[in-house]
């Protein structure tokens, strides 16, 4: 036997949500933008903002939000474009207690925030971000962290660490190391040979290029004690 | 790719601690001032998923409500010495273990500066409060509060403070919350200068009102975030916590 569950459920929903049911008493605008029910003449405007459902005729089962109500004529104006056909006299319609504004807002909110479809996509786009600081070397035998992202929440792209070695004097050295972790909970391991800078640097700004990562990256320096290094990192994350 | 500073609500931001380090005793500010916050206690680095309080691996800090907090020296936080409009915000997962738990402050109570804190009011339930200190006759501060800042739940909380209106509006999860102003409204705080540290998770004096629970990304602006800004802030970050 064919299930009538859906049809019955829809009918019950419409019935429960119906604030008013009427029959148009005159032809509405030819473009389908209005309908007229003289029974509504003199009524308060309980119509605007609600949803109009056409029950009969060429526009049967179509619904649109009511954007205006003329109490003097019983004319209801619906959203622009209107119904697909003129609502002629004798058409059964219902005014539903569903705010058309709220309905559309709900859709917009679902897209933007509630369901998060658009923001979810935006959030998945990496953001170019920057930070920095100053590191004072402890001394030989100790690696001091310059830039560390030890447990990123997800894939990100550290681009570049810039290290200012202008405080490095003659006879002083600094060694730069970069480590990556490539498995969850794994060990951050050295990648590439450590880079050593010794003495006064004619070009003191040093670039340390980094690679995309998901599980952690650390840039450290080790060198003569009490030398200050300004640093800056750019990353997309 | 998009740029951090190209997002309208990041214009002029003076504090943004996303807690990306996940280890060590300092954390870096991704706002232009490059503040460096020191972990005192220290709080525990962990992540949302590991703590069973959300769906992501986002790094957060756990504070024990006893002796753990973050601090930045007063001399380094003059840009947070707000005396007009300002906004403060943070994601918090409070576990109420004390009547008052400070989220963030830069003040001397009753003298100068500002303080945002949670207060578990026996009659009204958990409140979010903002205090601005002016000195003078006791108590030396003006205060406002809003209700509904529940225990053991992730929530984006904060205040937009309106200097001209002598008011402030509390926000929870991107929406304004009915905010009760004390007598006289919210008067501009007196500047602290370099005298007061920025403290995250403890009251001035660093001895009481420790925060218990989890925190992520305390931020501050020297201007008043709008309703739309707050909604944006919420929509951009809520997914980490599974908050809808």
Interface residues (C-beta under 8 A of the other chain):
Chain A: X112 X113 X114 X116 X119 X120 X122 X123 X125 X126 X127 X128 X129 X130 X131 X132 X133 X145 X148 X149 X150 X151 X152 X153 X154 X216 X236 X237
Chain B: X1 X2 X3 X4 X7 X20 X21 X22 X23 X24 X26 X28 X29 X30 X34 X36 X45 X47 X56 X57 X58 X59 X174 X231 X234 X235 X236 X238 X239 X240 X244
